[in-house]
Amino acid sequence: MRISPDELSEAIQKTLQDYAKVTEEAAFNGCKVTGEKAAEELHEAHPQGSEKWGSWDDYNKGWVVKEVAKKRTGKMSVVVHNKDHYQLTHLLEKGHALVNGGRARAFPHIEPVAERAEEELINNILQFIER
């Protein structure tokens, strides 16, 4: 394909616009895939030593992915949250004060998944761009 010097600016601009669309779609798809995997990991999260305190089945079933795309600001995000037992997430993750004094044990299960998801997000976006 030959481009005259007069059309060079337009050709570069069109190429950059096409690339921007590809990267925007890759970022959204990467966020979506990463969020779904994080929710899946949280469905099966049983922090070490937590089994003696009862079943986590009801709590784990509540993890869902909510996609949020904000076109005006150009920001995209995916929120992974527990729709049924959202009140427990912080208490279980960080521990809490007990009625008779002392503190309940913390069961860190969200932070490790969030750290892995953060690392995977970049790789997932790059994979979608390469496609």
C-alpha positions as CSV (number, residue, x, y, z in Angstrom):
1,M,0.0,0.0,0.0
2,R,1.4,3.3,-1.0
3,I,0.6,6.5,0.8
4,S,1.3,10.0,-0.5
5,P,3.0,12.5,1.9
6,D,-0.3,14.4,2.1
7,E,-2.2,11.3,3.3
8,L,0.5,10.2,5.8
9,S,-1.0,12.1,8.7
10,E,-4.5,10.6,8.2
11,A,-3.1,7.1,7.8
12,I,-1.1,7.4,11.1
13,Q,-4.2,8.8,12.9
14,K,-6.4,6.0,11.6
15,T,-3.9,3.4,12.7
16,L,-3.7,4.9,16.2
17,Q,-7.5,5.0,16.5
18,D,-7.7,1.3,15.5
19,Y,-5.0,0.4,18.0
20,A,-6.8,2.4,20.7
21,K,-10.0,0.4,20.0
22,V,-8.1,-2.9,20.2
23,T,-6.4,-2.0,23.5
24,E,-9.6,-0.8,25.0
25,E,-11.4,-4.0,24.1
26,A,-8.4,-6.0,25.4
27,A,-8.4,-4.1,28.7
28,F,-12.1,-4.8,29.2
29,N,-11.8,-8.5,28.3
30,G,-8.7,-8.9,30.4
31,C,-10.6,-7.3,33.4
32,K,-13.6,-9.5,32.8
33,V,-11.5,-12.8,32.6
34,T,-9.4,-11.8,35.6
35,G,-12.5,-11.0,37.7
36,E,-14.2,-14.2,36.8
37,K,-11.2,-16.2,37.8
38,A,-10.8,-14.3,41.1
39,A,-14.5,-15.0,41.9
40,E,-13.9,-18.7,41.1
41,E,-10.9,-18.8,43.4
42,L,-13.0,-17.1,46.2
43,H,-15.8,-19.7,45.7
44,E,-13.2,-22.3,46.8
45,A,-11.4,-20.3,49.4
46,H,-10.9,-22.1,52.7
47,P,-8.3,-20.3,54.7
48,Q,-5.9,-22.6,56.6
49,G,-7.4,-23.6,59.9
50,S,-10.9,-22.3,59.1
51,E,-12.6,-25.7,58.7
52,K,-12.8,-26.2,62.5
53,W,-15.1,-23.1,62.7
54,G,-17.8,-24.6,60.4
55,S,-18.8,-24.6,56.8
56,W,-17.8,-21.9,54.4
57,D,-20.3,-23.1,51.7
58,D,-23.0,-20.4,52.1
59,Y,-20.4,-17.7,52.3
60,N,-18.4,-18.9,49.3
61,K,-21.5,-19.2,47.1
62,G,-22.1,-15.4,47.3
63,W,-19.1,-14.3,45.3
64,V,-20.1,-12.6,42.0
65,V,-18.5,-10.4,39.4
66,K,-20.0,-7.0,38.5
67,E,-18.7,-5.4,35.4
68,V,-18.4,-1.6,35.4
69,A,-17.5,0.2,32.3
70,K,-17.3,4.0,32.4
71,K,-17.1,5.3,28.9
72,R,-16.9,9.0,29.7
73,T,-14.0,8.8,32.0
74,G,-12.3,6.0,30.1
75,K,-12.0,3.9,33.2
76,M,-13.0,0.3,33.2
77,S,-13.3,-2.0,36.2
78,V,-14.7,-5.3,37.4
79,V,-15.8,-5.6,40.9
80,V,-15.8,-9.0,42.7
81,H,-18.0,-8.9,45.7
82,N,-20.0,-11.2,48.0
83,K,-23.6,-10.4,47.3
84,D,-25.1,-12.5,50.1
85,H,-22.7,-12.1,53.0
86,Y,-20.9,-8.8,52.2
87,Q,-21.0,-8.0,56.0
88,L,-18.7,-10.9,56.8
89,T,-16.0,-10.2,54.3
90,H,-14.0,-7.6,56.3
91,L,-14.7,-9.4,59.6
92,L,-13.4,-12.7,58.3
93,E,-10.4,-11.1,56.5
94,K,-9.2,-8.9,59.3
95,G,-10.7,-10.4,62.4
96,H,-12.8,-8.4,64.9
97,A,-13.4,-7.6,68.5
98,L,-15.3,-10.1,70.6
99,V,-18.2,-9.2,73.0
100,N,-16.3,-10.5,76.0
101,G,-13.0,-8.9,75.1
102,G,-10.2,-10.2,72.9
103,R,-10.2,-10.6,69.2
104,A,-11.5,-13.1,66.8
105,R,-9.0,-14.8,64.5
106,A,-8.5,-13.4,61.0
107,F,-8.9,-15.7,58.0
108,P,-7.1,-13.9,55.2
109,H,-8.7,-15.2,52.0
110,I,-9.4,-12.1,49.9
111,E,-6.1,-10.4,49.8
112,P,-4.1,-13.4,48.4
113,V,-6.7,-13.7,45.6
114,A,-6.5,-10.0,44.9
115,E,-2.7,-10.0,44.7
116,R,-2.8,-12.9,42.2
117,A,-5.5,-11.2,40.2
118,E,-3.5,-8.0,40.0
119,E,-0.5,-9.9,38.6
120,E,-2.7,-11.9,36.1
121,L,-4.5,-8.8,34.9
122,I,-1.5,-7.4,33.0
123,N,-0.8,-10.8,31.4
124,N,-4.5,-11.3,30.4
125,I,-4.6,-7.8,28.8
126,L,-1.4,-8.5,26.9
127,Q,-2.7,-11.8,25.6
128,F,-5.9,-10.1,24.3
129,I,-3.8,-7.5,22.6
130,E,-1.7,-10.1,20.9
131,R,-4.7,-11.9,19.5
